[in-house]
């Protein structure tokens, strides 16, 4: 007979500890997980009102972000993100013991299938979550709740490592797994550190057949150590509360009050009231010393019931100024139905909820983390309240929503980062921590259908061959296949080497196919410049290792993997000219110039790689054929790209009404005012499409 979930819990927690311990050991190694900064975002949503001096000040601030804190939006598995934050890097020291507050709203194991809806002009697509996004959108793990607990336990352990000694954590759950996670959290944080089970009413009514409507979630609040940050939160008194709670009137001053108890659990001696000693009720003690009781009596603050029992007068006037202290049942924070806060995100939480949590448990200037970022409510509220923040999510759509939301509220500059060497970490999880890159290359080659070349000409084990018929020629052809390493960006050097190997290795080949994980931003331009019809460059699916793990091996996945072509962007020649008028800023006298950037075309070469059914794929192809630029969700300009970190000083995105009124399209032209520069400028233009794919163009623009 299989074990019940309650019987499995000790083993699940023990295995979670082992997994977390391996990660903690790994952060001390030379090959620790790192974060790659994909973009330094300097919000400037309104191009018409851009202030160059402000932008430059922000950029100067970012130039040395190793010296000052910069908020972070991280794309990737939160387990790896936390490992990287614990490890630290050259720019940011380890955050172990540095986080003041963690709020997470993990998926609830509800078996819901959160699909992404993509709205394009005249078309609505429904995109299924990729395997790599299933933690965020699908919740359908093979072993049900046991798998859910196995997922969340090591993450809770790493969160505890990140928390400051005075820090606390809120875990937002519902009836599906809340009770099981509570037991796991007792083991991780200690039962003695459990502070509250908060009941949050999330909706006014719910028509659940055959039972009372389920209208609430629960938030489990734990602290890390023996002390913690907590600031009581107060809300205004309602008219009903005033009339029912403060139901007595003081005959001496006419003020309304309620009679509050002046005892607490425990035992203690009697106290004198009006000269008569009164023993507290059994199991209770008087809350005040005799000296304080005498003062309260002198101030007319003691009320005596008809039986002579003393109470403390709690005057309504005192509460009107401060309000009523919030307790553990929250019925006053229903989600907004309309307004700018609504982002059409399935699991979005109201800002009022996070406002209460952050005010209560994180001091101003403190650090808040949310490792299931979703729609970005935690980061947005932390930003407004003057707290520092980190947020992560495994879903590209979620990260895009968060990035747009923060730009829209004119947030301080923040980093958009991704997990460095994600595929290597996924391979370690799949193949064991002793695997070699050559092992991964062999898997990729096999799934592409290539046989490995002999070891004497293939020392890195990354070359394979495919024999077949040449198109229309009636003769055999030979194709060389190169599987590049996930540790590097596939770019010009790799492609030139592949072409040389095609022409010279083992007597030469008819064509060469390069399979890459990650690519240099200028890869599209490189391919165009090479103009080699016998070269093909394809993308290895980013969720390949996850799919291998899910399917259970290469043989079960063979024939099901699609290696897609690269998407790429083209732009019109960038116009560079002195600014109109004086050509100088009024505030600083600096000379200015203007860059005019116009998008030309965006090509999504392999829509078949996107997780769509046939009907949605036909709709997508129609948009591609008619209006390819409508696929762009977000684009940004770095007028002085250093070749390493993209700093966006201008952005536009669908839904931004500062630049136009079209919610389904971006503007196709940017006019960016910058300081005059002697000599050429290296300008980088980056786009992100509605599916989360990125493309860049880097252009050298001559002198004015």
C-alpha angles and dihedrals in degrees: 000000000000118000119261118244090253089056091048095052098085091051092045091052092045092051090046089055091051092050091049092047091054090052092048090050090049094056089067093054130093090248096054121153114268139189123240118210106228096176141002101216116209101182113232107149096162110065093183093060098039113143109208096199091054090048092050092049089053091047091051088051089054094047089078102029088148088074097051136034118269122189116243138218108190127194115207147054107332091221090063092039091056091047089054093047091050091048096047124201142227092288103037127035121228114292093212107142092001105101115096100191136017122192119180130179100190122183110280100227086249094145087235116151105225103199123185117244113210116197116203127170105296093349138083116199127193113214120195115225115262119238090256090057098047095101087060101039116016110038090191104131119171098246098040117218093000089060090046091055091045088054098047101040099071088043091055089051092053090047089055089053090053095048120098116240088257093042130114139200133218116200112195114212143146137218095291099074107351094109094047093047089049090061091048091049091051087059095045101040101021127253089253090063095055106114109171148356100212118201112211119192102217099178138023098233140357124191103219111172116240097004144056112289113266104230104154145070126200130231118204111211119199132167125214102221142017092282131039143179111265130158115183114241122220132199129197117269114256120227089246092051091049093052098043102034100042095048102148134070126217106233091206099056105009093238122143117238145158125230109246125193118255096198133089134194115284135051134288146149126285121269131213117251118181087348095305123107112233123193114222118243116276113284092016137092133201111268094216136058119244089255092055092045089055090052092049091051091049089052093050091245097131120088121194121208123221088270092052096253111150122232134175118253109234106195119214092221090064091053096045091067097043100027130215119315112246114245131196097282113074114194098150101072107076113164118264115260099199140012140069092309092068110097100168090244114150098226100029115150124210119260090232089065094054091041090061094046095048095045090051100045110025126056120223110283091022125131122257123190131193116183095185096051099173109162093358100249093143094052093043093052094042088053092052093047095050097252125134116242149197122191131177138184137177094216121084092208090055092050091050092050090050094048092050092045093053093046089048092056091047094244122189114269112290139181124249105205139175135201111275114231093003092164091052091053091047090050091051089054091048103037103025130264093278095063121127128223087244089062090057092046090053090054092049093048092049093051090049089054099250127136116223119255118240115284094244091066095029108052093154091049091227100114128087140165139225123197119201147130119296112239111268093343100097092221135100122267133197124221124195115210124200120193107201124213122264087222093074143041114256107233147134096315093053094047093049090049090049091051091050091050090048091054099042114018115104092346097314138287136242095236142350130223119201116203114199138181101197129017140206112255091245096051093116092054090046093054091047092049093050089053091191115157091193092060123084125181119199135180121240108226107260092221094052096116092045090052091048090053093046094047094043102237150347098286093057091049098043113120093016100082120096119203104204133206122250122267115226143188131221127194136188117254108288114246116221120189142148113274117263118259117018093346090227134099113251093223101049109015089234116154113246139201135190130232118200113199121187125188114227109179143344120205123200096188099185114037086161088074091065116091098249133132119240096266093051091045090058090051091050093050090054091056091046091054097045107032115005095173088063087074091069114103099176139003135181141183130224106191094192106035113185094198093248115057121031111221111193112206093166128039140172128183140172109281094029106128095182091084101031142344097249111108094186100050138050121227110261098215132061124193107197122186114207139164114280113264128197111232130007124334126221106221123190123197118193128190132187117197129216090269095052098256115142133213133175141194122202116197133180107221117202127233122290 
